[in-house]
Amino acid sequence: MTNGAQALMKTLVDAGVEVCFSNPGTSEMHFVAALDDEPKMRAVLALFEGVATGAADGYARMADKPAVTLLHLGCGLGNGLANLHNARKGKVPVLNIVGDHATYHVKYDAQLQSDIETVARNVSPGFVRTAKSTETLCQDAAEAIAAARTAPGQVATLILPADVSWGEGGVPSAPLAPPTPAPADDATVEAIASAIRSGKKTALLMGGHSLREPSMLAAAKLAAHSGVTLLAETFPTRMERGAGLPYIERLAYLAELATVQLTDVEHLVLVDAKAPVSFFAYPGKKSYLVPDTCQVHTLVAPDQDILASLNKLNDAVGASQAQPKLQPAKRPGRPRGKLTAEKVCKAVGELMPENAIIVDEGITSSLMLSVMTAGAPRHDMITLTGGAIGQGLPNAVGAAVACPDRPVIALIGDGTAMYTIQALWTMAREQLNVTSIIFNNASYSVLNIELERVGAEEAGEKAKSQLDLRGPVINFAEMANGMGVHAVRVHSAEEMAKAVEYAQRMPGPHLIEAVIPESLSGVKRRILPWMLRSLPSLPLSVSRALKRKLAP
């Protein structure tokens, strides 16, 4: 007879879930054994749960469907929470299968016993369920998959007790169709059309699935016809970019700079996005970044049809036949001389191939990445949606599994790389087409900036030591080689360009360790807080010029 795990495996693949990122333990052994019975399911081993969850996130962003994670009890789920948080914030469909003790074993409170449902609700508020029997397991799974896939996407968690997994009599369940999203209603469209017709400055803030080509082109028609400003959320889940697509400026991470972008906007239209707020609270500064004089409209909620709504708005204002302005092809040129973070980004923009996938977790070191790649060949960009660092390398694993014919370039800060460095081993094991570029500036540079922005007292040596990675300086190339990834350490722009060319030419994973100074250090860091405080008192043209200089 078919056991629960075997029936569950069939239910998953019948619903299009074809990749499992796993870090299993004893409770999950029947699920592991069932992998051999299902040729359509690819199993990818991760050495840390945060790699498995981050890889499932990256996979779903590029495949537009969920993968499944296999995690060991509450402790394993807990180890993977940070990247599940990023997936939740990015509205990414992920299905967690979390093993649990056999139902009759729970009462003994064994060493690994925990309240898994409580842990899971932090990242799966919309669907957490413990399977109660082998007979109902697959229906539970079908409902979990449907929940994950329901627009806009979410993390769903199904807890699988060991005896439910090994019990006989499992029956696969047919896939359940998620509901079809509806467009914005006529009244909403007309209200926003009236705001645009008023002649007051209007901006569209785009997020989520709106940053794909069809929706971007529709928004660009509106911009060309009516003068609407197009903005993207600070950390897009996935953004299509490059030559031949509309250029959409992202809101800046620093709240002071985002305020410069929004200060004269009188109507802000949300398209699968939230009204902008600062990343953290700061003494004496506003958290809500929408100007007091600005009216906020929601054209498209996350569970609605984005493209249909934008098309309705274009029809309403007469923009349907407008010609959108597109980004011309332009490379930044080959970098030369002493290596800096900006020159690393320049090398990527100059040498990246067609149809690449960029994973950006460079933090302060990738400030210039967007401008350096704006006119590069078309590509996708994945960013840090939830702010929990350690996402980049696992996302690169998942993106490469989802799109094996596309090169993946992951730009990662040195501090964040250490959170999930085990991802390199999975890249080598699976021979994934990933080039990981590590910015090694031996510092938590962004925290040095934040130390001054939050108004902390003058930092002494003990405080500064908590933001410094120089004792000892990490050698990422040696670590990568130890995990089977070809790696080099580079100190000049010429070496950097040569390493990028080699990585694109040769198959398999590569790591390039770029040894660089901090992007914002010394005098630059000391004057940054003063400059940010001065922005409201400067003419708007001057403050916007400063914004473009700091974060183009």
N, C-alpha and C positions, 0 to 999 in steps of 0.2 A: 504493500500500500504506500501511497505518497504521504510523506510526513509534512509537518507544517512548513519547515524551511524550504522544501522542494516546491510546494505549492506557492509559497510566497515568492520564490525566484521566478516562477512562471508568470505570476501576477505582475511582477515588476517589468519584465521584458515585454509582455503583451501591452503594457501601458507606455512603452517607449523609453523606459528607464534601463539603460544599457551599460552603465559604468558604475562600479562600486569602488569608492575610495575607502580603504579599510585599515583599521588598527585593532584587530580582534583580540579577545581573551577566551578563557575557558567557556564562558556562558554562550559564546557565539559559534562554537565549533560545528554545530549542525548546519548553520547558515554557511559557514566556510566550506563544509563538505558538499553542500548543495551547489556550490559554484561549478563543480565538475560536471554536474548534470545539465547545465544550461550554457551551450556554446555562444549564445548571443550576449551574455553578460561578461564584460571585461572587468577584471579585478586588478586594482592598482594598490599596492601596499605602501603605506606611509609609516615612518618610524616615530611619529608623534601625532597625536590627535588633531592638533592645530593645523598640521599640514593636510590631513585628510579633509577637514571641514573647509579650509581655505581653497583646496583644490576643487571640491564640489562647487564652491561659490564661483570660482573662475570658469569652470566647465559650463555651468548654467548660463553665465553671462554671455558666453560665445555660442553655445549650442541652442539657446532659447528653450531649454527643457531641463528638468532636474536630473542630477545624478543622485545616487544614494551613498550615504556614509554608513559604515559599520563600526560602532563604538562600543567599548567595554564598560557597561554599568555606569553609575552616576559619576564616578571619578574620571572615566574616559570622556564622557560628555563634558564634564567640567573643564578638562584640559583643552577641549575644542571650542569653548564658548566664545572666545574673542573673535574668531573669524566667523562664527555663526552670527555674532552681533553685527559684524560688517555686512553679512548677507542680509540680515533683517533690515538694516538701515537702507540697503540698496534695493530692497524689494525683489530679492533673487529667489527663485524656486529651488529649494533644497529639501531632500527627504532624509531624515536621520532614522536609522534602525539602531536602537540602543538595547543591547542585551541586558537581561536581568536574571537574578537567581530564579530557580524553579519556584512556582507559586507556594508549594508546601514548605520550602526552605526559608522563606522570608521571616517567619515567626522566630527563627533562631538568632536573628541579628548577627549574622556572620561578619567577618572583617570588612568586606566590601559592600555590605548592605547600606543603602542610602535612599533618600526620597528623590527618585529620578524625576518625577513629574514636576516637582518644585524647581529643580535645577533647569529643566527644559523650558518652563514657562517664561524664563527671562528672554529667550530667543525665539520661542515658538508660541507666542500668545494666542494665535488663532487656531492651532491644532496640536494638542498633546493627548495621546491615548495609550493606555496599557492594554495589550491584547489579553483577553480573558480566557480564550480557548482556541484550540487548533481549528475547530470548525468555523469560527468567526474571524480568524486571523486575516484571511485574504480579503474579506470585505472591509476590515479595518484598513488594510494596506491600500485598497483601491480608493477609499475615501481620503486617506492621507495624501496620496498622489494628486487627486483632484483638488484638494485644498492647496497644495503647493503650487499647482498650475493655475489656479484661479487668479485672474488679474487683480492686482499687478504682479503677483508672485509673493510667496512667503516661505519661511522655514516651517516644515511640519515634522513632528517627532512621533515615531511609533516605538513603544517600548515592548520588547519581545522576551518574555520569560523563557527560560531554557526548556521547560517541559512543554510549553506551547509550541516551541520550535521542533522538538524531537517527537512530539505526539503524532500518531498515525491518524489518517482520515482527513488530511488537508485537501481542500478543493480550491483551485485557482478561481479568482473573480475576474470578470470582464472589466475593461477600463470604463471609468465614468467621465463623461464629457463635462468640462467646466462651463459655466455660463458664458454667453457671448456678451462682451462689453457693449454698452449703448453709447451713442454720441451725446454731446451736450444738448440740452433742450433748446427750443427756439427762443424762449425768453432770455436765457442766459446769453446766447449768441447775439441777440439783438441789443442787449444792454451793453455788451462789450463793443459791438460795432458802433453804437452811439458814442461811447467814450472815445473811440479812435476818430470818429468824424468830428468830434469837438475841437480838434486841433491841438489839444493839450498833449504834452509829451507823454507817450505811452511806451512801455517796455513789456516784452514777453520774457518771463523767466521760465526757462525750459529745463526739465529734468527727466529722470527715468527713461522710458522708452521713446520719449519725444526726440531724443538726440540720435536718431537713426535717419538715414537719408530721406525717405519719403516725407516724414514730418518736418525735417529741417528744410527741405525744398518748399513745402507748403508755407512754413513760417517766413522763409526768405522772400516769397512772393508778396506776402503782407508787408514786409519791410520795404521792398522795392516800390510798392504801390502807395503806401500810406506813411512811410517814414518812421515806422515802429522800430524801436531799438530791440535787438535780440541779445539776450543774456542766457548763459547756462549756469546751472547750480555749480557750486565750488568743486564738489567731488562727484562727478558723474559715475553712475554704475558702468556705463559703456557709452562711448561717444565716437561716432564716425567722423573722421576728419581728413584733411589733406586737399590736394589739388582737385578742382572740379566739384567741390562741395561748398556750401555756404560756410563762411567763417563766423563763428559765434563765440563771443568773448565770455570767458568764465568769470563769475564773481570771485573777487580776491579772498584769500583765507584771512588776512588781517582785516578786522572789522572796520578799522579806520579807512582802509583803501576801498572796501566794499561800499562804504558810505559815500565816498567820492563818486563811485559809479552810479549810485541811486539818487543822489541828492536833488536833482531837478526833475525826477520822474513824478508825474502827477497821477498816472494810472498804471498799476502794475498787474499784469495778467499772468496768472499761474497756469502753466501747462505741465501737468504731471510733476509738480514741484510744490514745496512748502514756501511760505513767506520767509525770507532770510533772517536768521538770527546769528549772533556771534558764536564762535566755537566754544568759548568759555565766557564766564562773567569776569569783568575787570572793574576795579574800584573807580567809581565816578563816570563810568561809560555805559551807554545804553546796550542792552542785550538784543532788543528788537530793532532791526536795521532799516525797516521801511520808514521813510520820512513821515513826519506827522501830517504833512499836507497831501500825502499820497493815498489814493483809494485803491484797495486791493480787490481784484476780481479773480474768481476761479473759473477758467474756461473748461479745463479737463481735470477731473479728479483721477487719482491713480487707477481706479477700477473702470474708467470709461475709455471709449474708443478715441484715441488721440488724433489720428489722421482724419477720420470722418469729421471730428469737431473742428479742426483747423480748416478743412475744406468748406464747411458750412460758414465759418467766419469769413473766409475769402470771398465766398459767393455774396455774403451780406454787404461787404464793403466794395465789391467790384474788383477784387484783386486776383481772380482766378486765372486770368490770362497774362498777368504780369511776368516779366522775366526776372528771375532771381539773380542776385549778384553772387558770383562764385569765386572761390579762392584760386588765383592763378598759380601755376606751377612755379616754384622757386626754391632752390636749395641755398643754404646759408653760406656755403663755401667750406673748404677744408681747413681745419684749425691748425695752427702752428705755434711752436714755442712751449713755454712752461704750462703744464696741465692745470686747469682750473675746472670747477664744476660747469661753468658756462661752455668751456671748450669741449667737455664731454658731451653735452647736449648738442653742440654744434656738429660734432662728429656723427652723432646718431642722425641728425637731420640731413646731413650731407650724404650719408652712406646707407641709410635704411632702405631695404628693398620694397618693391611693390607688395601691397596687401599684408603688411606686417601687423602684428598685434603688440602694442606698447602697454606694459604694466608699469604705472608710475607710482612708486613709493620712495622717491628720492628725497622727500621732505624739503628742506631748505636748498638742497643741492640741485633740485630739478626746477627751480623757479623759472629758468629760461627755456625749459623744454618745449612748452606750447608754442612760443614764438619761433623757435628753431625748427619745428616740424610742421608749421602751419601750411607751408606750400610744398611739403614733401609728397611723395606718392601716397595715394589713399591708404588709410590705415584705421584701425580701431584703437581707442585708448581706454584702459581700465584704471580707475583711481580708488583711493582709500575712502570708501563710502561712510564707514562708521567711526573712523579715527582710531581704531584699535590696531596699533602697528604690529607687523608680522604677517600682513596679508599678501605682500607682493610676490614672494617666491612661491608660496602655495598656489596663488592665483595663476601664476605662469605655468605651473604643472597642469592645472585644470584646463587652461586655455589651449595648451599644446595638445592635450588629449582630445579636446573637442574639435580642433582644427589642425590635424597633422600635416596638412599641406601648406600651412602658413607659418612663417617665421615669427617667433615670439621674442621680444626684447624687453627685459625687465630691468628697470633702473631703480636701485634699492639703496637706501642709506645704510651705513655700517651698523648703527644701533639697532635698527629695525630688522636687519638681516639676521642678527643673532637670535631673534625670537623664534624663528622657524628655519634655521639653517639646514635642518634634516631634509628639507625639500630637495636639496642638491642630490642626495642619494637616490631619491625617487626619479629625478631627471635622468641620472645615469642608468639606473635599472631599466627604465622604459625607453631609453635612448631618444629623449624628447628634443625637439628642435627649438631649444631655448638658449638665448644668450643673456646671461645675468651680468649686469654691470653694477658693481658695488662701489659707491662713493665712500672712500675711506678718508674721512677728515678727522678721525680719532676724537669725535665729540658728539654729544647730544646737542647739536647746534641750535635746534629749534627751542630747546629748553633754556639755553643761555639767553635767547631773545625774550622768551616768556618771563624769565626771572625779572627782567627789567620792566616789562609791560604790565605786570601785575602789581608793581609798586613795592616789591619786596625791599627790605633794607639792604644796604651795601653788603655784597656777598663776601664772606671770608674764605679762607683756604678750604675749610671743611665743606662748606656749601659748594664751592666750585668743583671740588673733587667728585661730587655726585653727578656732574654733567660732563665729565672728562673721561675719554677712553684711551688715554695714552699710557696707562700703567698696568699691563703692557699694551702696546699697539698690536691689534689683531692682524694676523696674516691670513686673509681670506683665500688667497691662491693656494696656500699649502693645505688648508682645510678642504677646499674643493678637490684638489688632487687626491687627497686621502679618501674621498667619497666617490672617486671614479669620474670626475668632471675635469676635462681639459681646462687649465687655468693659467693666466699670466698676470703679472703685476706691472703696471705701466706708470711712468712718471712724466712723460712728455706728450704733447698733442700728437706728434708724429707717431709715437708708439701706440697711442690710443687708436688712431685711424687705422693703422696696420692691423691691430688686434681685431677691430670690428670687421674689416675686410676678410681676415682669416676665418673668423667665426661664421660669417655668412657663406663662405665658400666650402667649408668642411662640415660634414654631417655630425649629428649628435650634439649634446649640450656643451656649452662653453661658459666660462666665467672670466670676466675682465675686472681686475681690481684696480680702480683708478685712485692713486694716491694724490690727494689734493688738499689745499688749504680750505678752511671754512669759507663759505660764500659771504657770510656776514660776520666779521670779526673785527677786533681792534676799534679803530675810530668809527668804522661803519656801524658797528653794533652800538657804540655809545651814543651816536647821534640819531639812531633810528627812532627811539622813543620820543625825542624832542621833535623830530620831523613829523611823526605821526600826530603828535599833539597840536602841531601848528597848522595842519591841513584845513580845519574849518575856517581859519582866519585868512586863508589865501584866496586869491581869485580862482574861480573854478577851472579856468584854463591852465593855471599853474599847478594846481593840485592834481589835475588829471595827467599833466606831463610828468609829475613826480611819480604818480601811480604807474604809468607805463614804464618808467625807468626801473622801479623797484620790482614790479610783478606784471610784466607785459602780457 
